[in-house]
Amino acid sequence: EPEVTQTPSHQVTQMGQEVILRCVPISNHLYFYWYRQILGQKVEFLVSFYNNEISEKSEIFDDQFSVERPDGSNFTLKIRSTKLEDSAMYFCASSIPGQGAGNTIYFGEGSWLTVV
Amino acid sequence: AQTVTQSQPEMSVQEAETVTLSCTYDTSESNYYLFWYKQPPSRQMILVIRQEAYKQQNATENRFSVNFQKAAKSFSLKISDSQLGDTAMYFCAFMNLNRDDKIIFGKGTRLHILP
């Protein structure tokens, strides 16, 4: 069964450093997402991406965050200058609308980011 | 704005018992999907079951079934013959179909299946 893959599974970084989290969505999907889950809290929406542009973003997704689909397969989340409060599990997800199994968002296994 | 509420932060049941997890939501939309996701200790997000709002029939997936009450905006998950591997955090989630919208999650219910 196709799946969303994420790398790295775990990254430790120093405060102020740039981090790039990578994702390979399911190949025929059209919508891509990043979500965040701070330890012990609920999963929060960060951003959605469609047709090579951001379609929606939350208030969490400030100027320190950016997303890119550089080559038609990868979907990246960049945090320019990490803060301690960025420590969280980051989930990439993808979906395809309109089909029988569509409108369902499939999640990757997550990238656990620890900022020290 | 849509909201999803899970009123049970934590539950424990004996193996082989049936357990029901509650979820209510608030929306003014008529066209949406509802989901239950499971998050085991590995923290992966696994889709358990989904329900299209326009369908009156409750969705079922093997031991998992839902009780979807659209008028009451209620979407509970029933796990029958619970197994140790069902131990996980369970998130109820909502998605508006009228646009390429995000999923909105509840705060989750931590379910412990006891041997």
Chai-1 contact restraints between the chains, C-beta under 6 A:
chainA,res_idxA,chainB,res_idxB,connection_type,confidence,min_distance_angstrom,max_distance_angstrom,comment,restraint_id
A,Y31,B,D100,contact,1.0,0.0,6.0,A-B,restraint_1
A,K42,B,F105,contact,1.0,0.0,6.0,A-B,restraint_2
A,K42,B,K107,contact,1.0,0.0,6.0,A-B,restraint_3
A,K42,B,G108,contact,1.0,0.0,6.0,A-B,restraint_4
A,V43,B,F105,contact,1.0,0.0,6.0,A-B,restraint_5
A,F45,B,K102,contact,1.0,0.0,6.0,A-B,restraint_6
A,S48,B,K102,contact,1.0,0.0,6.0,A-B,restraint_7
A,Y50,B,D100,contact,1.0,0.0,6.0,A-B,restraint_8
A,S55,B,D100,contact,1.0,0.0,6.0,A-B,restraint_9
A,M89,B,R43,contact,1.0,0.0,6.0,A-B,restraint_10
A,F91,B,M45,contact,1.0,0.0,6.0,A-B,restraint_11
A,N103,B,Y33,contact,1.0,0.0,6.0,A-B,restraint_12
A,N103,B,L97,contact,1.0,0.0,6.0,A-B,restraint_13
A,T104,B,R50,contact,1.0,0.0,6.0,A-B,restraint_14
A,I105,B,I103,contact,1.0,0.0,6.0,A-B,restraint_15
A,F107,B,M45,contact,1.0,0.0,6.0,A-B,restraint_16
A,E109,B,Q44,contact,1.0,0.0,6.0,A-B,restraint_17
A,G110,B,R43,contact,1.0,0.0,6.0,A-B,restraint_18
